[in-house]
Amino acid sequence: MGLFDGFKKSSLINKGFKRFNQGKYQEALECYNKAIEINPKHPLLWNNKGNILRKLDKPQEALECFDKALELDPEYVLAWYNKGISLMGLGKHHDALDCYDKALELDPKYVNAWNNKGVALGKLGKNEEAITYYDKALDLDLKFVEAWDNKGIALGNLEKHDDALECFDKALEINLKKEKAWYNKGIVLKKLGKYEKALKCFDKALELDLDFEPAKKAKKEILSSQC
């Protein structure tokens, strides 16, 4: 690859990254496709293309990109992690666990991989085991909002409602604008029959995201039951 091609590839990567952050996924994809034409043996390009395809709701195509990245670099931690996410999108939670394990083998302090391993276990109905991995994530980062929120969901599934509420409160203490934590807290309060408090949580979630359909549905269920 010549100097000009190197400059062009770098320019396309930067442009693609910018478009990705702007939510212009199709334009970002076009940039990475052109960059891959210049250098098809660069694992980062395949990994980033996979992330774009995931955003475009094409998990199978994304998976093929992550596999290509890992073919070029078997120790590419981020590609193992992203492959796990794509496999979860395809409902292949056991296979996703293998990917997260590989990522953690390469980087034991990869907090997101610990969290996502818990999520995959939760999808398999293994909530107790999932909590141990959320705790591992929190051991590395006590301010990891997603791990607090996910731990709360797992505790709620185990009917440990008071403990679940503590987790959601902790998540919201760190980030009051976490609409999913407000929603999840509302769900637990709804289960406990604390409907007024639940409604306030759903309203807060909708204040942060007007299109948050689960919160709309949960709020409607409470209001309908009170008619």
C-alpha positions in Angstrom: 0.0 0.0 0.0 1.5 3.3 -1.1 1.6 6.6 0.8 -1.4 8.0 -1.0 -3.4 4.9 -0.3 -2.4 5.1 3.3 -3.6 8.7 3.6 -6.8 7.9 1.8 -7.5 4.9 4.1 -6.9 7.0 7.2 -9.2 9.7 5.8 -12.0 7.2 5.2 -11.6 5.7 8.6 -11.9 9.1 10.3 -14.9 10.0 8.1 -16.6 6.7 8.8 -16.0 7.1 12.5 -17.5 10.5 12.5 -20.5 9.4 10.5 -21.0 6.5 12.9 -21.0 8.8 15.9 -23.6 11.0 14.1 -25.8 8.0 13.6 -25.3 8.0 9.8 -24.7 4.3 9.6 -25.2 3.8 5.9 -22.7 6.5 5.1 -20.3 5.1 7.6 -20.6 1.7 6.0 -19.7 3.1 2.6 -16.6 4.7 4.1 -15.4 1.4 5.6 -16.2 -0.6 2.5 -13.9 1.8 0.5 -11.2 1.5 3.2 -11.4 -2.3 3.1 -11.0 -2.2 -0.7 -7.7 -0.4 -0.1 -6.5 -2.7 2.7 -8.6 -5.9 3.2 -6.2 -7.2 5.8 -6.7 -4.6 8.5 -8.7 -6.2 11.4 -9.9 -2.8 12.8 -11.7 -2.1 9.5 -13.6 -5.4 9.6 -14.4 -4.9 13.3 -15.7 -1.4 12.8 -17.7 -2.5 9.7 -19.2 -5.2 12.0 -20.3 -2.6 14.5 -22.0 -0.6 11.8 -23.9 -3.6 10.5 -25.0 -4.4 14.1 -26.5 -0.8 14.3 -28.2 -1.5 10.9 -29.8 -4.6 12.6 -27.8 -7.1 10.4 -26.3 -9.3 13.1 -25.4 -12.2 10.8 -23.5 -9.9 8.4 -21.9 -8.3 11.4 -20.8 -11.7 12.7 -19.1 -12.4 9.4 -17.1 -9.2 9.8 -16.0 -10.0 13.3 -15.0 -13.5 12.2 -12.9 -11.9 9.5 -11.2 -9.5 12.0 -10.4 -12.5 14.2 -9.1 -14.5 11.3 -6.6 -11.6 10.8 -5.9 -11.2 14.5 -7.0 -14.0 16.8 -6.1 -12.0 19.9 -8.3 -8.9 18.9 -10.2 -8.6 22.2 -12.7 -6.1 21.0 -13.6 -8.3 18.1 -14.3 -11.2 20.4 -16.5 -9.0 22.6 -18.4 -7.6 19.6 -18.8 -11.1 18.2 -20.4 -12.1 21.5 -22.9 -9.2 21.1 -23.8 -10.3 17.6 -24.3 -13.8 18.7 -26.7 -12.6 21.4 -28.6 -10.7 18.8 -29.1 -14.0 17.0 -30.2 -15.7 20.3 -27.0 -17.8 20.5 -26.3 -17.0 24.1 -24.2 -20.1 24.8 -21.9 -19.2 21.9 -21.8 -15.6 23.1 -20.5 -16.8 26.5 -17.6 -18.5 24.7 -16.7 -15.2 23.1 -16.8 -13.3 26.3 -14.7 -15.9 28.0 -12.1 -15.5 25.2 -12.1 -11.8 25.6 -11.6 -12.1 29.3 -8.9 -14.6 28.9 -7.0 -12.0 26.8 -8.0 -9.1 29.1 -9.2 -10.1 32.6 -10.0 -6.4 33.4 -12.4 -6.0 30.5 -15.4 -4.7 32.5 -17.9 -4.7 29.7 -17.2 -8.4 28.9 -17.9 -9.3 32.6 -21.1 -7.4 32.4 -22.2 -9.0 29.1 -21.3 -12.4 30.3 -23.9 -11.8 33.1 -26.4 -10.6 30.5 -26.0 -13.8 28.4 -26.4 -15.9 31.5 -29.5 -13.9 32.4 -31.0 -14.6 29.0 -30.4 -18.3 29.8 -32.4 -18.0 33.0 -29.2 -18.3 35.2 -29.8 -15.2 37.3 -27.9 -16.2 40.4 -24.8 -16.9 38.2 -25.3 -13.7 36.3 -25.1 -11.7 39.5 -21.7 -13.0 40.2 -20.4 -11.6 36.9 -22.2 -8.2 37.5 -20.4 -8.1 40.8 -17.1 -8.8 39.0 -17.7 -5.9 36.7 -18.6 -3.7 39.7 -15.4 -4.8 41.5 -13.5 -3.2 38.6 -15.8 -0.2 38.3 -18.2 0.7 41.1 -19.7 3.4 38.9 -20.6 1.1 36.0 -24.3 2.0 35.6 -25.2 -0.9 33.3 -23.9 -3.5 35.8 -26.0 -2.0 38.6 -29.0 -1.9 36.3 -28.5 -5.5 35.1 -27.9 -6.7 38.6 -31.2 -5.1 39.7 -33.0 -6.9 36.8 -31.5 -10.3 37.9 -32.5 -9.7 41.5 -36.0 -8.7 40.4 -36.2 -12.0 38.5 -35.3 -13.8 41.7 -38.1 -11.9 43.5 -35.5 -10.1 45.7 -37.3 -6.8 45.1 -35.8 -4.7 47.9 -32.3 -5.6 46.8 -33.2 -4.9 43.2 -34.5 -1.4 44.1 -31.2 -0.7 45.9 -29.4 -1.5 42.6 -31.6 0.7 40.5 -31.2 3.5 43.0 -27.5 3.1 42.9 -27.6 3.2 39.1 -29.7 6.4 39.2 -27.4 7.9 41.8 -24.6 7.6 39.3 -26.7 8.7 36.3 -30.2 10.2 36.8 -30.7 10.2 33.0 -30.6 6.4 32.7 -34.2 5.9 31.4 -33.9 2.1 31.5 -33.1 2.2 35.2 -36.1 4.3 35.9 -38.2 1.8 33.9 -36.8 -1.2 35.6 -37.3 0.4 39.0 -40.9 1.1 38.0 -41.4 -2.6 37.0 -40.3 -3.8 40.5 -42.5 -1.2 42.2 -45.4 -2.3 40.0 -44.8 -5.9 41.1 -44.9 -4.7 44.7 -48.3 -3.0 44.1 -46.7 0.5 44.7 -48.5 1.9 41.6 -48.1 5.6 42.3 -44.4 5.3 42.7 -44.2 3.0 39.7 -46.0 5.6 37.6 -43.6 8.3 38.6 -40.7 6.1 37.5 -42.3 5.4 34.1 -43.0 9.1 33.7 -39.4 9.9 34.4 -38.3 7.3 31.8 -40.6 8.8 29.2 -39.4 12.3 30.1 -36.0 11.1 29.1 -37.2 9.2 26.0 -40.6 9.9 24.7 -40.5 6.9 22.4 -39.6 4.4 25.1 -42.4 1.9 24.3 -42.0 -0.5 27.3 -42.5 2.4 29.7 -45.6 3.5 27.7 -47.0 0.0 27.9 -46.3 -0.4 31.6 -47.9 3.0 32.4 -51.0 2.1 30.4 -51.4 -1.2 32.2 -51.5 0.6 35.6 -53.8 3.3 34.4 -56.2 0.8 32.8 -56.3 -1.3 36.0 -57.3 1.8 38.0 -60.2 2.7 35.8 
